[in-house]
């Protein structure tokens, strides 16, 4: 590509300003996603549940859940005002969003861990539309300068719950994308999927049986945050058992006891490693119907017969 010197890239094809039909306008923001720049999506791609689930399992898409409200600031254009009152354009103001989320200890820790990585922003409005930056035919998020969770405000026992405000600022390119390249998608198969999908949950697996005898062993699966809520609905395909020495998988059938425990058939004695897993994507994240995602510890046990 030839580089042209001293030529300004002005818009030679301005758009029309009158629209005969329904007016497309973003409604109130109800959800946000952080998208990794490593995600490779075309703007024309169908964002099926399988596609979105794969992005979440690979850590390329992070839902920001439990948004209570979103305020916006900082988008005013910057000018220099001359003595004769004439204004000269300096730069576009940068969009700043401040979503408030209900705080819990685990969520606050997770949000702060996300602030250390490079992300782009996707936005979902109350009509279930996912807004993105259509960049040269690619589905991208709006480039960010800042994603920083603030300090938690305490529950005052009277009128306020514990909340965290997240400071989000788009970059110059992200602001330009929001103003000039904004596109959206609506999931025609399930128009609530974008708003309802929750993302990954940490869980803890352990032996709930009375011993490490293979006839007594029961796998216990509990939510990792409170340590007590049972995780039900997992299947044999969600649970991987390996020989600790060789790494070879061992075929085991698991029965859901509907109380967060699972009974094995085919489990053999020896040093074993058990964890939740997706054998198709070869990732340590299990899912239920592409809507509930669980990542666990790797449980090392020495089983006897």
Residue pairs with C-beta under 8 A, 6 or more apart in sequence:
24 184
26 123
26 125
26 129
26 131
27 125
27 126
27 127
27 129
28 70
28 125
28 126
29 67
29 70
29 97
29 99
29 123
29 124
29 125
29 126
30 67
30 124
30 125
30 126
30 195
31 63
31 64
31 65
31 67
31 123
31 124
31 194
31 195
32 63
32 64
32 67
32 97
32 99
32 121
32 122
32 123
32 124
32 168
33 61
33 62
33 63
33 64
33 121
33 122
33 123
33 124
33 130
33 141
34 61
34 62
34 64
34 114
34 119
34 120
34 121
34 122
34 141
34 147
35 55
35 60
35 61
35 119
35 120
35 121
35 122
35 140
35 141
36 59
36 60
36 61
36 117
36 118
36 119
36 120
37 118
37 119
37 120
37 140
38 60
39 55
39 60
39 61
40 138
41 47
41 51
41 138
41 139
41 140
42 137
42 138
42 139
43 132
43 134
43 137
43 138
43 139
43 183
44 137
45 51
45 139
47 130
47 185
47 187
48 189
49 189
49 190
49 193
49 290
49 291
50 290
52 61
52 193
52 197
52 290
53 287
53 290
53 291
53 293
54 281
55 61
56 62
56 63
56 197
56 199
56 200
56 285
56 293
57 200
57 278
57 281
57 283
57 285
57 287
57 293
58 281
58 283
62 114
62 119
62 199
63 197
63 198
63 199
64 99
64 101
64 111
64 166
65 101
65 107
65 198
65 199
66 101
66 102
66 107
67 99
67 100
67 101
68 99
68 100
68 101
68 102
68 163
69 99
69 100
70 97
70 98
70 99
70 100
71 97
71 98
71 100
72 95
72 96
72 97
72 98
73 96
73 98
74 93
74 94
74 95
74 96
74 169
75 93
75 94
75 95
75 96
75 175
76 93
77 89
77 90
77 91
77 92
77 93
78 89
78 90
78 91
78 92
78 93
79 87
79 88
79 89
79 90
80 87
80 88
80 90
81 87
81 88
82 88
91 172
92 172
92 175
92 176
92 179
93 175
94 145
94 169
94 170
94 171
94 172
94 174
94 175
95 142
95 169
95 170
95 174
95 175
95 178
96 167
96 168
96 169
96 170
97 121
97 166
97 168
98 165
98 166
98 167
98 168
99 165
99 166
99 168
100 163
100 164
100 165
100 166
101 107
101 111
101 163
101 164
101 166
102 161
102 162
102 163
103 152
103 153
103 161
103 162
103 163
103 164
104 162
104 225
105 225
106 202
106 224
106 225
107 164
108 149
108 152
108 164
111 149
111 164
111 166
112 149
114 147
115 147
115 148
115 149
119 141
119 144
119 147
120 133
120 140
120 141
120 142
120 143
120 144
120 174
121 141
121 142
121 144
121 147
121 168
121 170
121 174
122 130
122 131
122 132
122 141
122 142
123 130
123 131
123 142
124 130
124 131
124 194
124 195
125 131
127 186
128 186
128 187
128 191
128 192
128 193
128 194
128 195
129 184
129 185
129 186
129 194
130 184
130 185
130 186
130 187
130 194
131 182
131 183
131 184
132 139
132 140
132 141
132 142
132 182
132 183
132 184
132 185
133 139
133 140
133 141
133 142
133 143
133 174
133 177
133 178
133 181
133 182
133 183
134 140
134 181
134 182
134 183
135 177
135 181
140 177
142 170
142 174
142 175
142 177
142 178
143 170
143 171
143 173
143 174
143 177
144 168
144 169
144 170
144 171
144 174
145 169
145 170
145 171
145 174
146 167
146 168
146 169
147 166
147 167
147 168
148 166
148 167
149 164
149 165
149 166
149 167
150 164
150 165
150 166
150 167
151 164
152 162
152 163
152 164
153 160
153 162
153 163
153 164
153 165
154 160
154 162
155 161
155 162
170 177
170 178
187 193
187 194
193 291
196 291
197 291
198 291
198 292
198 293
199 293
200 285
200 293
200 294
200 295
201 223
201 224
201 225
201 292
201 293
201 294
201 295
202 223
202 224
202 225
202 294
202 295
202 296
203 221
203 222
203 223
203 224
203 231
203 276
203 294
203 295
203 296
204 221
204 222
204 223
204 224
204 227
204 296
204 297
205 219
205 220
205 221
205 222
205 274
205 275
205 276
205 296
205 297
205 299
206 219
206 220
206 222
206 299
207 217
207 218
207 219
207 220
207 299
207 301
208 218
208 219
208 220
208 261
209 216
209 217
209 218
210 216
211 217
211 304
212 301
212 302
212 303
212 304
213 303
213 304
213 305
214 264
214 267
214 268
214 269
214 303
214 304
214 305
215 305
217 264
217 267
217 301
217 303
218 257
218 261
218 262
218 263
218 264
219 239
219 254
219 261
219 262
219 264
219 274
219 299
220 260
220 261
221 230
221 231
221 234
221 260
221 261
221 262
221 276
221 294
221 296
222 228
222 229
222 230
222 231
222 260
223 229
223 230
223 231
229 260
230 259
230 260
230 261
231 260
231 294
232 256
232 258
232 259
232 260
233 256
233 288
233 292
234 254
234 256
234 262
234 276
234 286
234 288
234 294
235 254
235 256
236 252
236 253
236 254
237 279
238 276
238 277
238 278
238 286
238 287
238 288
238 294
239 252
239 254
239 262
239 274
239 275
239 276
239 277
239 286
240 249
240 274
240 275
240 276
240 277
240 279
241 249
241 250
241 252
241 264
241 267
241 272
241 273
241 274
242 248
242 249
242 250
242 272
242 273
242 274
243 250
243 270
243 271
243 272
243 273
244 270
244 271
244 272
244 273
244 300
245 271
250 266
250 267
250 268
250 272
251 266
252 264
252 265
252 266
252 267
253 264
253 265
253 266
254 262
254 263
254 264
254 265
255 262
255 263
255 264
255 265
256 262
257 263
267 303
268 303
268 305
269 303
269 304
269 305
270 302
270 303
271 300
271 301
271 302
271 303
272 300
272 301
272 302
272 303
273 298
273 299
273 300
273 301
274 298
274 299
274 301
275 284
275 296
275 297
275 298
275 299
276 284
276 285
276 286
276 294
276 295
276 296
277 283
277 284
277 285
277 286
278 284
278 285
278 286
278 287
284 295
284 296
284 298
285 293
285 294
285 295
286 293
286 294
286 295
286 296
287 293
287 294
288 294
